[in-house]
């Protein structure tokens, strides 16, 4: 059993230890190093492991992963050490402290959700970028906003956070949260006035160290709610990126932040009107092209501008079908990327024409006998030659 120094003081950054064993890892070019004691927190309880180094004299190895199995902690390092060697370890405290902020923030959030709604936290993941929690019931946007506010009030109150191992008798009487049934020594993390929860991870000493908690997103998940949060510096960076985005958008639109939605709505309306006018003009141009085709020519094809609205093309194809007895085809696209098409016929089967096209070109698409649509990989000249033979 590895002595877990992070249980004794989550703020320590360096330690000395003895190498119990060092073996080639099963995967990759790493070595599986077991120490008699360690500050490195392993991947456990939904949280990513600590980062850092283990060194012996001038030899310094990077700790790239930390895992725990049957209370033995395995450090996966990029160099090897001799069994029995005395080594020094140093954790990346910036990474550790960020995880501490996130995890303690999650405890407060989950404790408030549990006390207000009675929901359990049934899933938790703390990565290097985001924290997600899965709750056993629905949470509305208004409820999430209220809980976020209450969590931040708890942070401002700078409440004490403690971690300890109660004895069996005390544990049996203690109401605490846990995502699963636990046996053996159980570590209880208490956020004064807000939460009591079984947890193996390092935490901050007081809630004020969290700084701030921000809800990033929420979605329905397996009958409950999945919530994503950020705390501390991570939350600050997220809010700064949103601030920069809003500020940049306001500058480009030459307006104030609060007026951005109205300006965007106005632009969307203008774009919709322009699209409608363009579609009307495109339809009229295609109808003019259709009128130019001799009346006695029954199989007709037209090339439209490559950005023409397919709905306009379909309407003109229907107009052509009403006037002609053969295949009425409209293509749009370019020689480099190929052409899309809609083909219609009054009486007959458009799939017969598709079969003929497939003998010469790469064709995707299909449809009903009276109308098909799809794409063809060829040039305009090749299509013209094909239609001369139809």
Beta strands, then each sheet from edge to edge (+ up, - down):
strand 1: 3-4
strand 2: 14-24
strand 3: 31-35
strand 4: 37-38
strand 5: 52-56
strand 6: 59-69
strand 7: 72-77
strand 8: 86-91
strand 9: 121-126
strand 10: 131-135
strand 11: 161-164
strand 12: 188-191
strand 13: 195-198
strand 14: 213-221
strand 15: 224-231
strand 16: 300-304
strand 17: 328-334
strand 18: 338-344
strand 19: 362-368
strand 20: 371-377
sheet 1: 1+ 4+
sheet 2: 2+ 3- 7+ 6- 5+ 8- 2+
sheet 3: 9+ 10- 15+ 14-
sheet 4: 11+ 12- 13+
sheet 5: 16+ 17+ 18- 20+ 19-
end
